[in-house]
Amino acid sequence: MGKELATFDYEKEREKFKWDIPEDYNFVDVIRRCADDITKLMAITEHPDGKVERAGYWEV
């Protein structure tokens, strides 16, 4: 028949997970680079009344 799909064990994967962040990583520099492009969105908020707000990195 068909192939069996492997099951995903969230807890097992979570235990194995490890961040690999370089020592010289600077989050602020990343955000500044994103802000250089005014088309990049940081957040889209949809309110219960249907109003949608968009905020770009450059605005923040």
Secondary structure by P-SEA (a helix, b strand, c coil): cbbbbbbbbaaaaaaaccccccccccaaaaaaaaacccccccccccccccbbbbbccccc
